[in-house]
Amino acid sequence: MAMYLTRFSYTPETWARMIETPEDRRDAARAYIESVGGKLHGFWYAFGEHDGWNLWEAPDNVSMAAVALAIGAGGALSSFETTVLLSVEDTMAALGKAKSVRYRPPGA
C-alpha cells in the first residue's frame, strides 16, 4: 500500500466549534481512511503554516483521493494538501528507470 502525508488547516469557524466542544479528531480520521481499506499511522497538530499533519496508508491513489475529496468537501478545512510518499525501494527503482528517459532541456 502507498503512504501519504497530508497537511491541513481548519477554518476559524471550525476552531471556534472545537474550542466550544473539544474533540479528538483521530477517530474520525481513522474511520475515513479505514472506509477505503487504509490505515491512519499518525495525526499531529502543529504551529506554523498548517494546523495539522496526518500520515496515512491507502491501497492506491484513487482511494486516497476519495478520502481527500470527502474531507475537503466537508467545509471544515481552509486547506488540505496531500503528498504521495515513496519508499526508498521505489525511489531506487525510479532512479534506475531515469537512466532510460531521454530528457532534452528546453532549447537544446
C-alpha positions in Angstrom: 0.0 0.0 0.0 1.1 3.6 -0.7 1.9 6.1 2.1 0.5 9.7 2.0 1.3 12.8 4.1 -1.5 15.4 4.4 -1.2 18.9 5.7 -4.4 20.7 6.7 -5.7 23.9 8.3 -9.0 24.4 9.9 -11.3 27.4 9.2 -11.7 29.9 12.1 -15.3 28.6 12.5 -14.0 25.1 12.9 -11.6 26.2 15.6 -14.4 28.1 17.4 -16.5 24.9 17.4 -13.7 22.8 18.7 -12.9 25.4 21.4 -16.6 25.2 22.4 -16.7 21.4 22.3 -13.2 19.9 22.2 -13.0 16.8 20.1 -10.1 14.3 19.4 -10.3 14.1 15.6 -8.1 11.0 15.3 -11.0 8.6 15.5 -12.8 10.5 12.7 -9.6 10.5 10.5 -9.1 6.7 11.2 -12.7 6.0 10.1 -12.3 7.9 6.9 -9.2 6.0 5.8 -10.4 2.7 7.0 -13.5 3.1 4.9 -11.3 2.7 1.8 -9.2 -0.1 3.2 -6.4 2.1 4.5 -4.8 2.9 7.9 -4.0 6.0 9.8 -0.4 6.0 11.0 -0.3 9.4 12.7 -2.2 12.6 13.5 -0.4 15.7 14.8 -1.3 19.3 15.3 1.4 21.9 14.7 2.3 25.6 14.8 3.1 27.2 11.5 1.7 27.3 8.0 -0.6 24.2 8.6 -2.7 23.4 11.7 -2.1 19.6 11.4 -0.4 16.7 9.7 -1.6 13.1 9.0 0.3 10.1 7.9 -1.9 7.6 6.0 -1.6 4.4 4.2 -4.1 3.6 1.4 -4.5 0.9 -1.2 -4.0 3.3 -4.1 -4.2 6.9 -5.3 -7.8 6.7 -6.1 -8.7 5.6 -2.6 -6.7 8.4 -1.0 -8.1 10.9 -3.5 -11.6 9.8 -2.4 -10.8 10.4 1.2 -9.2 13.8 0.4 -12.2 14.8 -1.7 -14.7 13.8 1.0 -12.8 15.7 3.7 -12.3 18.8 1.5 -16.0 18.9 0.6 -16.9 18.9 4.3 -16.2 22.6 4.7 -14.3 22.4 8.0 -10.9 23.0 6.4 -9.4 26.0 4.8 -6.6 23.9 3.1 -5.8 20.2 2.6 -2.7 19.1 0.7 -1.7 15.6 0.0 1.8 14.3 -0.8 2.4 10.8 -2.1 5.4 9.3 -0.3 7.8 7.0 -2.0 9.7 4.2 -0.2 13.4 4.1 -0.6 13.0 1.0 -2.7 10.6 2.8 -5.1 13.0 5.7 -5.3 15.8 3.4 -6.1 13.7 1.8 -8.9 12.8 5.3 -10.2 16.5 6.2 -10.3 17.2 3.1 -12.3 14.5 3.9 -14.8 15.6 7.6 -15.0 18.7 6.4 -17.0 16.4 5.4 -19.9 14.5 8.7 -20.0 15.8 10.7 -22.9 15.2 14.2 -21.4 16.1 17.2 -23.6 16.3 20.6 -21.9 14.3 23.4 -23.5 16.1 25.0 -26.4 18.7 22.2 -26.6 
